[in-house]
C-alpha cells in the first residue's frame, strides 16, 4: 500500500452534523462518510488540479473503507481507474478530507482539513504516458465515485464488472456508503443511482450541498462546468473555481463556487435580477430556471445607509413559467405578456435613479418585511436572518449594501443583464440613462451599440442588440440518446410543399421533417454516428438523375450516401460497397474519423465533389463522387491541411458556394478559411494558412467554437454567409462575394425565446437556409438552426432540436425590404 501524507490540526469551525436520515440534535455525533466534492475536467488539461473531497464525522478514524473511481466507458467497463485505501485516515477537525496534488490548493485548503497528497493526481503528457490518462486520473464521463466499506482490497485496474452488465461484482462483505457518477453524453455505465446531468456537456465538477448529508441522493448534489472567464488568460483558467451557470445542473445556486478543503455552499434557488427600470413605467424583471418556484424569495429595496428595508416584495406563491422570466411592474402599468412569462404588480414608487440597493434574498426560515433592520450594529455589513442568503443584488448612488455597486455620474434609469450571462458580477450588466427604452449612448455603459431595455423578453447580448424570435421548433427524436446536429433542405422539383428537411441525430441516426416542422421519420439504420449532412441535386445515376443526401459517418469513417424519394422511408442507402474506402487514416473509431462535410457540383467539369474534415486533427480532404450502376462511391482528389494554428484543432462546419466555387471551412478555436473548390491535378495536397482566413476567432465578436456555416443566395451573385458563434450564442452575418473578394462583416444577431413556448437557440452546431417558399409559414424561405440546449418547462429536461425562422424576419433585421430571390438550388449559375 502507498504511503500518504496525512495532516490534521486544531479546530477552526464546527461542521454542521446531520445523520443519514435527517438533522442531528448535536447530542451525539453520527458516524458517516460521504463524497463531498470533486473537480475532474480542468481547463487547459492541467490534470494536477483535479481533486476529490470527502466529508465525515470530525476527528474520527476511518475503518475498512475504500474510495473507488470506476470507469463505465466501452472497452473499460467496470475497471478501477483509482483506488485509495482510507483505513486509518483521521478525518479533519472540520469533518473534511481532500485527496489532491501536493503542489496545489495549499493556500486555500483549511488547516483543519485532512490532506492526502496523491502523486497520481498530476498532469499527464500523452506522448509520455500514452492515451490511458489523456483526461488525467479522474475522467469526467461515464465514471462513478464510490465509498465502499469492506475488509477486502482493491487496486487500480481491477475489473469489478466482469460481465459488463452494469452490476458491480463486489465482495460479499462490501457495502456502499455513498456514490455519485455521470455518463458520457448519455452513453456508458454508472454504478450508482445518483447520475449527474446538466444543460450541456458532462460535468467538470460536482458539489454536495452543505445542508444535505443524505448518502446516495441526487438531491444532495449540484454540478456543472468550470467557468472559463473570457477576461482571464488561458493559463489562469485551470485555477478557476467558479461554476459556469450556463452549463450546469438546474439546481446550481447563483454564486456557486468550488471550495477545495473548505465547506460547501447551501442549496438555494437559481434566481437573478435581470432588468430594472427606475423611471417612467418602472419594473423589475427576474431571471430563473424554467418553472422555478420563487417561494422564500424577497426583493428588498434599501434607499439609505441604515440597513432598513424601505420596501419589500414577497414572492412566495409565485413561479416562473417556461421562459424563466418573472416581470414585476409598478402599480398601474402592465405589458402584453406571452404565455411563457409570469407577471405581477407591486408598489415600485421608491425605485428611482437616486441612491438605491436592490437585494434578492432567499430566506427559508424568516419572513423579510418592510422596516426590517438588516444592519443591526450599523457597521455597513448586512446581518441576514439564519439560513438566508443573497442570490443577487445591485446598487447605485450612495448605497453601501450591495457588492455590485454602479459608480457613475450619469443617472441609473435602466439596468439590463446580458443574455446568457448568469454570473453575479457588474460586468454582467449594461446600464445608464434612457430615452424611452433605448439607452442614451453618451450617458450609458452602452454595449453593444443601440442597446435597449427588453421588458418581458429575453435581453440583448453583450455582442449584439439584434434579437430574432423563432416561429417553429421540431420535436426531439423519439430514438434513444438523440443529439441533433446538422440539417439540410431538400427542395422538391415540382411541388415545394413536398420538400423535406433532413437532419442528423448522431448516435440516434437521422430525422426527416416536412415543411411545417412535423417529423416524418426518425431512423437509426445501423451502428452509425451520422455527424453532418448535405443534399445534392440531379446526380446522374443509372441512366437518370437522382437527388441524393450525403452523411459523414464517424463510426465507419466513411460517407453514407442515400437516394431521396417522396414516400417513406424517404431516403434509401445507395453507398457503393466496392468504392467506399475509409476517408482518413484513423487510429480510434469515432475519435479521429470523418466529421464535417460539404458538397459541390463543379460548373467547370460537371463533376460532383464532397469535402470532409477529420475529427481531432487539422486535416480535411476533397473527394469526387463516382457512380457505379445504382450505387455511389468516392475517390480522393485533394488532401487539405489547416495550418493557421500550430495545434491539432479540428474543423467541422463546411459550406461551398455553388455559383462562385468558393469553400468555407470553420476550424474550431482558429477561424474561417476560404479557398477555391476546384481541384487542381497538379496540387493534390494543399495547405491553408493565415492568408486563407476570412476571419480569426475573436474577430467581429465571433468566439470559439465557430461551427455552423450556410449561404443565402440573392440575385445577381449577392447574398450572405452565416456563421454560428458557439462561444457567445450569436450568429455572424457576412456579405457573400466572389472567389477573389473577402467577405465583409454585416451584423450579428441572437435567437431568443419567442415568449410563447419556444425557447431560443444556444450552442448551435449547424444551420441552413433556403430562399424557396416551402409552406404558408415560410413564404419566402426559412432559416433553421440546431439548438444545442433545448429547454422545456421542466428545467432538468434539456435536449437538442431545431429552431425555424421565416426568412423575412432575418431579412428585415438586415435592412432588406425585398424578401424574394430567384436562385434555383437545382441549377446554380456559373459565376466563377
Secondary structure, DSSP 8 states (H G I E B T S, - for coil): -----EE-----S----EETTEE--SSS----EEEEEEE---GGG-GGG-EEEEEESTT-B--SEEEEEEE-STTSTTBEEEEEE-TT-B--TTSEEEEE-TTSSTTTS-TTSEEEE-TTSS---HHHH-GGGTT-SS-SSSEEEEEEE-SS---TT-BS-TT-SS-----TT-EEEEEEEE-BTTBS--SSS-EE--SSS--SEEEE-TT---TT-GGGEEEEEE---TTS-HHHHTT--BEEEEEE-TT--TT-B--TTS--------EEEEEEE-SSS-EEEEEESTT-B-TTEEEEEE-SSS-B-SEEEE-TT-B--TT-EEEEEETT------TTEEEEEE--TT--SSSEEEEEEE-SSS---TT-BS-TT-SSS----TT-EEEEEEEETT--S-SSEE--SS---EEEE-TT--SSSGGGEEEEEEETTEEEEEEEE--STT-B--TTS----SS---EEE-SEE----SSTT-----EEEE--SS-GGG-EEEEE-BTT-EEEE-TTS-EEEEE--SS--EEEEEEEEEEEETTEEEEEEEEEETTTTEEEEEEE-SSTTSEEE-B-TTS---SS--SSTTTSSEEEEEEEE-TTT--EEEEEEETTSSEEEEEEEEEETTEEEEEEEEEEEE-SSSS---EEEEEEETTTTEEEEEETTTEEEEEE-S-BTTBSEEEE-GGGEEEETTGGG--S-EEEEEEEE-GGG-EEEEEEETTTTEEEEEE---TTS---EEEEEEEE--SSS-----S---EEEE-S--BTTBTT-EEEEEEEEEE-SSTT-EEEEEEEEEHHHHHHHTT-S-------TTS-----
